[in-house]
């Protein structure tokens, strides 16, 4: 059984090799899993009751289980996260017997993130690069230009890719650190390891390139809203805000209005090097 490391949380993939996406392999690790993924039949998804929420997938929550049902065009019918043995199980149900490694990888993501959140690990929807020994993340709704802006940093400043779609941070960790994940959207860009998180840019399309600081409650709410987390069950969003408060205070953030050209990268990098580093040094000087 292949075991992968997701920010210190070990996930065992007890599935045929044909179902294992190659993107998991760089994250292979030793040790007993903290949760196990298995394939199951359709009846594994059958359970009465629970509280159902309509999102991109339909999520039903019980005190001891979470079911996620996917769209009709998906190869995976759904997953059931449950705890019936020593460790949680993520049961994935396919529409047929045809191996679909990429679909399986994507399908189990929600359950893994649910378990990570219980440990205070949150996943930021963002494209990210490494520059000057730090990760800088670009967060925005899909289609805004996160991937394009990351590519500009690579082109103009030879920044190194970190993750094309997601990174994890641990609440209360200081200095704030970007943790790599195997999940990276359709980009195929996923670097293993932990690198200091130098700052987050919240992207907006505009007619000029301009970076402005985001502070206080607005920064905390923007970070919380951009997390791929449980924000629908009772008290979940307020719990996210509470757990991320310390990290938000220590993490430089800015709104970047930009045209998605090379000058946008220059404006952002200049801001990162002049103002985000200054804010980081200020936070270090006041850290107990």
C-alpha positions as a Markdown table, in Angstrom:
| # | Residue | x | y | z |
|---|---|---|---|---|
| 1 | Unk | 0.0 | 0.0 | 0.0 |
| 2 | Unk | 1.4 | 3.4 | -1.0 |
| 3 | Unk | 1.4 | 5.9 | 1.9 |
| 4 | Unk | 1.6 | 9.6 | 1.0 |
| 5 | Unk | 2.4 | 12.6 | 3.3 |
| 6 | Unk | -0.1 | 15.4 | 3.3 |
| 7 | Unk | 1.4 | 18.0 | 5.7 |
| 8 | Unk | 2.3 | 15.3 | 8.2 |
| 9 | Unk | -0.9 | 13.5 | 7.8 |
| 10 | Unk | -0.3 | 10.0 | 6.3 |
| 11 | Unk | -2.8 | 8.8 | 3.8 |
| 12 | Unk | -2.7 | 5.1 | 2.7 |
| 13 | Unk | -3.9 | 4.3 | -0.8 |
| 14 | Unk | -5.2 | 0.7 | -0.5 |
| 15 | Unk | -6.2 | 0.6 | -4.2 |
| 16 | Unk | -4.8 | -1.1 | -7.4 |
| 17 | Unk | -1.7 | 0.5 | -8.8 |
| 18 | Unk | -3.6 | 1.5 | -11.9 |
| 19 | Unk | -5.7 | 3.9 | -9.8 |
| 20 | Unk | -2.8 | 5.7 | -8.3 |
| 21 | Unk | -2.0 | 9.0 | -10.1 |
| 22 | Unk | 1.7 | 9.6 | -10.7 |
| 23 | Unk | 1.3 | 12.9 | -8.9 |
| 24 | Unk | 1.1 | 11.1 | -5.6 |
| 25 | Unk | 4.5 | 9.4 | -6.0 |
| 26 | Unk | 6.8 | 12.3 | -5.0 |
| 27 | Unk | 4.8 | 12.5 | -1.7 |
| 28 | Unk | 5.4 | 8.8 | -0.7 |
| 29 | Unk | 6.4 | 8.3 | 2.9 |
| 30 | Unk | 7.0 | 5.6 | 5.5 |
| 31 | Unk | 4.9 | 4.8 | 8.5 |
| 32 | Unk | 1.4 | 3.7 | 9.4 |
| 33 | Unk | -1.4 | 5.7 | 7.7 |
| 34 | Unk | -3.6 | 8.1 | 9.6 |
| 35 | Unk | -6.4 | 7.4 | 7.1 |
| 36 | Unk | -6.9 | 4.8 | 4.4 |
| 37 | Unk | -8.5 | 5.1 | 0.9 |
| 38 | Unk | -10.3 | 2.1 | -0.4 |
| 39 | Unk | -12.6 | 1.3 | -3.4 |
| 40 | Unk | -16.1 | 0.3 | -2.6 |
| 41 | Unk | -19.4 | -0.5 | -4.3 |
| 42 | Unk | -22.4 | 1.8 | -4.7 |
| 43 | Unk | -24.1 | 0.7 | -1.5 |
| 44 | Unk | -21.1 | 2.1 | 0.5 |
| 45 | Unk | -22.7 | 5.5 | -0.2 |
| 46 | Unk | -26.2 | 4.5 | 1.1 |
| 47 | Unk | -27.0 | 6.0 | 4.5 |
| 48 | Unk | -30.1 | 7.7 | 5.8 |
| 49 | Unk | -30.4 | 10.9 | 7.6 |
| 50 | Unk | -27.6 | 13.5 | 8.0 |
| 51 | Unk | -27.5 | 17.1 | 7.1 |
| 52 | Unk | -27.1 | 17.8 | 3.3 |
| 53 | Unk | -25.5 | 20.9 | 1.8 |
| 54 | Unk | -25.5 | 21.8 | -1.9 |
| 55 | Unk | -22.0 | 22.9 | -3.1 |
| 56 | Unk | -20.0 | 21.9 | -6.3 |
| 57 | Unk | -20.7 | 18.5 | -4.9 |
| 58 | Unk | -23.5 | 17.4 | -2.6 |
| 59 | Unk | -22.2 | 17.0 | 0.9 |
| 60 | Unk | -24.0 | 15.1 | 3.7 |
| 61 | Unk | -22.7 | 15.2 | 7.2 |
| 62 | Unk | -23.3 | 12.9 | 10.1 |
| 63 | Unk | -21.5 | 13.0 | 13.5 |
| 64 | Unk | -19.2 | 10.1 | 12.4 |
| 65 | Unk | -19.2 | 10.4 | 8.6 |
| 66 | Unk | -19.2 | 12.7 | 5.6 |
| 67 | Unk | -20.5 | 11.7 | 2.1 |
| 68 | Unk | -19.6 | 13.7 | -1.0 |
| 69 | Unk | -21.5 | 13.0 | -4.2 |
| 70 | Unk | -20.1 | 14.3 | -7.5 |
| 71 | Unk | -21.5 | 15.6 | -10.7 |
| 72 | Unk | -22.9 | 13.2 | -13.3 |
| 73 | Unk | -20.0 | 13.7 | -15.7 |
| 74 | Unk | -17.5 | 12.6 | -13.1 |
| 75 | Unk | -16.0 | 9.1 | -13.2 |
| 76 | Unk | -16.3 | 8.8 | -9.4 |
| 77 | Unk | -19.9 | 8.6 | -8.1 |
| 78 | Unk | -18.8 | 9.8 | -4.6 |
| 79 | Unk | -16.9 | 9.2 | -1.5 |
| 80 | Unk | -17.8 | 8.2 | 2.1 |
| 81 | Unk | -15.5 | 9.3 | 4.9 |
| 82 | Unk | -16.2 | 7.2 | 7.9 |
| 83 | Unk | -14.5 | 5.8 | 11.0 |
| 84 | Unk | -15.4 | 2.2 | 11.7 |
| 85 | Unk | -11.9 | 0.9 | 12.6 |
| 86 | Unk | -8.7 | 2.2 | 14.1 |
| 87 | Unk | -8.3 | 4.9 | 11.4 |
| 88 | Unk | -10.7 | 6.8 | 9.2 |
| 89 | Unk | -11.6 | 5.2 | 5.8 |
| 90 | Unk | -12.3 | 7.1 | 2.6 |
| 91 | Unk | -14.4 | 4.8 | 0.4 |
| 92 | Unk | -14.4 | 5.9 | -3.2 |
| 93 | Unk | -17.1 | 4.5 | -5.6 |
| 94 | Unk | -16.5 | 4.5 | -9.3 |
| 95 | Unk | -19.2 | 4.4 | -12.1 |
| 96 | Unk | -17.4 | 1.5 | -13.7 |
| 97 | Unk | -14.3 | -0.7 | -13.4 |
| 98 | Unk | -12.2 | 1.5 | -15.7 |
| 99 | Unk | -9.1 | 2.9 | -13.8 |
| 100 | Unk | -9.3 | 6.6 | -13.4 |
| 101 | Unk | -6.3 | 7.7 | -11.4 |
| 102 | Unk | -6.7 | 11.5 | -11.9 |
| 103 | Unk | -10.4 | 11.3 | -11.0 |
| 104 | Unk | -9.7 | 9.2 | -7.9 |
| 105 | Unk | -6.9 | 11.7 | -6.8 |
| 106 | Unk | -9.4 | 14.6 | -7.2 |
| 107 | Unk | -12.3 | 12.8 | -5.5 |
| 108 | Unk | -10.5 | 12.0 | -2.3 |
| 109 | Unk | -9.2 | 15.5 | -1.9 |
| 110 | Unk | -12.2 | 16.9 | -0.1 |
| 111 | Unk | -12.2 | 14.1 | 2.5 |
| 112 | Unk | -8.4 | 14.6 | 3.1 |
| 113 | Unk | -8.9 | 18.3 | 3.5 |
| 114 | Unk | -11.8 | 17.7 | 5.9 |
| 115 | Unk | -9.5 | 15.6 | 8.1 |
| 116 | Unk | -6.6 | 18.1 | 7.8 |
| 117 | Unk | -8.9 | 20.9 | 9.0 |
| 118 | Unk | -9.6 | 19.0 | 12.2 |
| 119 | Unk | -5.9 | 19.3 | 12.8 |
| 120 | Unk | -5.7 | 23.0 | 12.2 |
| 121 | Unk | -4.3 | 22.7 | 8.6 |
| 122 | Unk | -6.0 | 24.9 | 6.0 |
| 123 | Unk | -5.6 | 24.8 | 2.2 |
| 124 | Unk | -5.4 | 28.1 | 0.3 |
| 125 | Unk | -6.8 | 28.2 | -3.2 |
| 126 | Unk | -3.8 | 29.8 | -5.0 |
| 127 | Unk | -1.0 | 29.5 | -7.5 |
| 128 | Unk | 2.3 | 30.0 | -5.9 |
| 129 | Unk | 6.0 | 30.4 | -6.7 |
| 130 | Unk | 9.3 | 30.6 | -4.8 |
| 131 | Unk | 11.4 | 33.8 | -5.1 |
| 132 | Unk | 14.3 | 34.9 | -2.8 |
| 133 | Unk | 13.8 | 31.7 | -0.7 |
| 134 | Unk | 10.1 | 32.4 | 0.1 |
| 135 | Unk | 6.8 | 31.3 | -1.4 |
| 136 | Unk | 4.5 | 34.0 | -2.7 |
| 137 | Unk | 0.9 | 33.0 | -3.4 |
| 138 | Unk | -1.7 | 34.5 | -5.8 |
| 139 | Unk | -5.2 | 33.9 | -4.7 |
| 140 | Unk | -8.4 | 34.7 | -6.6 |
| 141 | Unk | -11.6 | 33.1 | -8.0 |
| 142 | Unk | -11.0 | 30.6 | -10.8 |
| 143 | Unk | -10.4 | 32.4 | -14.1 |
| 144 | Unk | -9.0 | 35.6 | -12.7 |
| 145 | Unk | -5.4 | 34.9 | -13.7 |
| 146 | Unk | -3.6 | 33.2 | -10.9 |
| 147 | Unk | -1.7 | 30.8 | -13.2 |
| 148 | Unk | -0.9 | 33.6 | -15.7 |
| 149 | Unk | 0.5 | 35.9 | -13.0 |
| 150 | Unk | 2.7 | 33.0 | -11.6 |
| 151 | Unk | 4.0 | 32.4 | -15.1 |
| 152 | Unk | 5.0 | 36.1 | -15.3 |
| 153 | Unk | 7.1 | 35.8 | -12.2 |
| 154 | Unk | 8.8 | 32.8 | -13.7 |
| 155 | Unk | 9.4 | 34.6 | -17.0 |
| 156 | Unk | 10.6 | 38.0 | -15.6 |
| 157 | Unk | 12.3 | 36.9 | -12.4 |
| 158 | Unk | 13.0 | 33.1 | -12.9 |
| 159 | Unk | 10.9 | 32.3 | -9.9 |
| 160 | Unk | 10.5 | 28.6 | -9.2 |
| 161 | Unk | 7.1 | 26.8 | -9.2 |
| 162 | Unk | 5.7 | 25.7 | -5.9 |
| 163 | Unk | 2.0 | 24.7 | -6.6 |
| 164 | Unk | -0.3 | 25.5 | -9.4 |
| 165 | Unk | -3.5 | 25.6 | -7.4 |
| 166 | Unk | -3.2 | 25.0 | -3.7 |
| 167 | Unk | -0.9 | 25.2 | -0.7 |
| 168 | Unk | -1.4 | 24.4 | 3.0 |
| 169 | Unk | -0.8 | 26.5 | 6.1 |
| 170 | Unk | -1.0 | 25.4 | 9.7 |
| 171 | Unk | -2.9 | 27.6 | 12.1 |
| 172 | Unk | -0.7 | 29.1 | 14.8 |
| 173 | Unk | 2.6 | 28.2 | 13.0 |
| 174 | Unk | 5.1 | 31.0 | 13.1 |
| 175 | Unk | 6.8 | 32.0 | 10.9 |
| 176 | Unk | 3.9 | 31.2 | 8.6 |
| 177 | Unk | 5.0 | 28.4 | 6.3 |
| 178 | Unk | 3.7 | 27.1 | 2.9 |
| 179 | Unk | 3.4 | 23.3 | 2.9 |
| 180 | Unk | 3.3 | 21.5 | -0.4 |
| 181 | Unk | 0.5 | 19.2 | -1.4 |
| 182 | Unk | 0.1 | 16.7 | -4.3 |
| 183 | Unk | -3.2 | 18.3 | -5.3 |
| 184 | Unk | -2.6 | 21.1 | -7.8 |
| 185 | Unk | -5.6 | 21.4 | -10.0 |
| 186 | Unk | -4.9 | 20.7 | -13.7 |
| 187 | Unk | -1.5 | 22.4 | -13.6 |
| 188 | Unk | 0.7 | 19.4 | -12.7 |
| 189 | Unk | 2.8 | 21.7 | -10.6 |
| 190 | Unk | 3.2 | 20.3 | -7.1 |
| 191 | Unk | 6.4 | 20.7 | -5.0 |
| 192 | Unk | 6.9 | 18.7 | -1.9 |
| 193 | Unk | 8.2 | 20.3 | 1.3 |
| 194 | Unk | 7.8 | 23.4 | 3.5 |
| 195 | Unk | 9.0 | 26.9 | 2.6 |
| 196 | Unk | 8.5 | 30.2 | 4.4 |
| 197 | Unk | 5.4 | 32.0 | 3.1 |
| 198 | Unk | 6.5 | 35.5 | 2.2 |
| 199 | Unk | 3.1 | 36.9 | 1.4 |
| 200 | Unk | -0.3 | 36.5 | -0.4 |
| 201 | Unk | -1.6 | 38.6 | -3.2 |
| 202 | Unk | -5.3 | 38.8 | -3.8 |
| 203 | Unk | -5.6 | 39.3 | -7.5 |
| 204 | Unk | -8.1 | 41.5 | -9.3 |
| 205 | Unk | -8.3 | 42.4 | -13.0 |
| 206 | Unk | -7.8 | 46.1 | -13.7 |
| 207 | Unk | -6.6 | 48.7 | -16.2 |
| 208 | Unk | -3.5 | 49.5 | -14.2 |
| 209 | Unk | -1.0 | 47.6 | -12.1 |
| 210 | Unk | -1.2 | 48.6 | -8.5 |
| 211 | Unk | -0.5 | 46.8 | -5.2 |
| 212 | Unk | -2.1 | 48.0 | -1.9 |
| 213 | Unk | -1.8 | 46.5 | 1.6 |
| 214 | Unk | -4.6 | 44.5 | 3.1 |
| 215 | Unk | -4.8 | 44.6 | 6.9 |
| 216 | Unk | -6.9 | 43.8 | 9.9 |
| 217 | Unk | -10.3 | 42.2 | 9.6 |
| 218 | Unk | -10.4 | 42.4 | 5.8 |
| 219 | Unk | -7.2 | 40.4 | 5.5 |
| 220 | Unk | -8.4 | 37.8 | 7.9 |
| 221 | Unk | -11.8 | 37.4 | 6.1 |
| 222 | Unk | -10.2 | 37.3 | 2.7 |
| 223 | Unk | -7.8 | 34.5 | 3.8 |
| 224 | Unk | -10.6 | 32.6 | 5.5 |
| 225 | Unk | -12.9 | 32.9 | 2.4 |
| 226 | Unk | -10.1 | 31.6 | 0.1 |
| 227 | Unk | -9.5 | 28.5 | 2.1 |
| 228 | Unk | -10.8 | 25.2 | 0.6 |
| 229 | Unk | -12.5 | 24.2 | 3.9 |
| 230 | Unk | -15.7 | 23.4 | 5.6 |
| 231 | Unk | -17.6 | 26.7 | 5.6 |
| 232 | Unk | -21.1 | 25.3 | 5.6 |
| 233 | Unk | -21.7 | 23.3 | 8.8 |
| 234 | Unk | -22.7 | 25.2 | 11.9 |
| 235 | Unk | -19.9 | 27.4 | 13.3 |
| 236 | Unk | -17.4 | 26.3 | 10.7 |
| 237 | Unk | -16.6 | 29.7 | 9.1 |
| 238 | Unk | -16.2 | 31.3 | 12.5 |
| 239 | Unk | -13.9 | 28.5 | 13.6 |
| 240 | Unk | -11.8 | 29.0 | 10.5 |
| 241 | Unk | -11.5 | 32.8 | 11.3 |
| 242 | Unk | -10.6 | 32.1 | 14.9 |
| 243 | Unk | -7.9 | 29.5 | 14.0 |
| 244 | Unk | -6.4 | 31.6 | 11.3 |
| 245 | Unk | -6.3 | 34.9 | 13.3 |
| 246 | Unk | -2.7 | 34.5 | 14.5 |
| 247 | Unk | -1.4 | 33.4 | 11.1 |
| 248 | Unk | -3.2 | 36.3 | 9.4 |
| 249 | Unk | -1.6 | 38.8 | 11.7 |
| 250 | Unk | 1.9 | 37.5 | 10.9 |
| 251 | Unk | 1.3 | 37.1 | 7.1 |
| 252 | Unk | 1.8 | 40.1 | 4.8 |
| 253 | Unk | -1.0 | 40.4 | 2.2 |
| 254 | Unk | -1.9 | 42.8 | -0.6 |
| 255 | Unk | -4.6 | 43.4 | -3.2 |
| 256 | Unk | -3.0 | 43.4 | -6.6 |
| 257 | Unk | -5.0 | 45.0 | -9.4 |
| 258 | Unk | -3.3 | 44.1 | -12.6 |
| 259 | Unk | -3.4 | 43.8 | -16.4 |
| 260 | Unk | -1.6 | 40.4 | -16.5 |
| 261 | Unk | 1.5 | 41.8 | -18.3 |
| 262 | Unk | 5.2 | 41.8 | -17.4 |
| 263 | Unk | 4.8 | 45.2 | -15.7 |
| 264 | Unk | 2.3 | 43.5 | -13.3 |
| 265 | Unk | 5.0 | 41.1 | -12.2 |
| 266 | Unk | 7.5 | 44.0 | -11.6 |
| 267 | Unk | 4.9 | 45.9 | -9.5 |
| 268 | Unk | 4.2 | 42.9 | -7.4 |
| 269 | Unk | 7.8 | 41.8 | -6.9 |
| 270 | Unk | 8.8 | 45.4 | -6.0 |
| 271 | Unk | 6.0 | 45.4 | -3.4 |
| 272 | Unk | 7.0 | 42.0 | -2.1 |
| 273 | Unk | 10.6 | 43.0 | -1.7 |
| 274 | Unk | 10.0 | 46.5 | -0.2 |
| 275 | Unk | 6.8 | 46.3 | 1.9 |
| 276 | Unk | 6.1 | 42.6 | 2.6 |
| 277 | Unk | 9.7 | 42.1 | 3.9 |
| 278 | Unk | 9.4 | 45.2 | 6.0 |
| 279 | Unk | 6.1 | 43.9 | 7.5 |
| 280 | Unk | 7.7 | 40.5 | 8.1 |
| 281 | Unk | 10.6 | 42.1 | 9.9 |
| 282 | Unk | 8.2 | 44.1 | 12.0 |
| 283 | Unk | 6.3 | 41.0 | 13.0 |
| 284 | Unk | 9.5 | 39.3 | 13.9 |
| 285 | Unk | 10.5 | 42.1 | 16.2 |
| 286 | Unk | 7.2 | 41.9 | 18.1 |
| 287 | Unk | 7.1 | 38.1 | 18.3 |
| 288 | Unk | 7.4 | 36.9 | 21.9 |
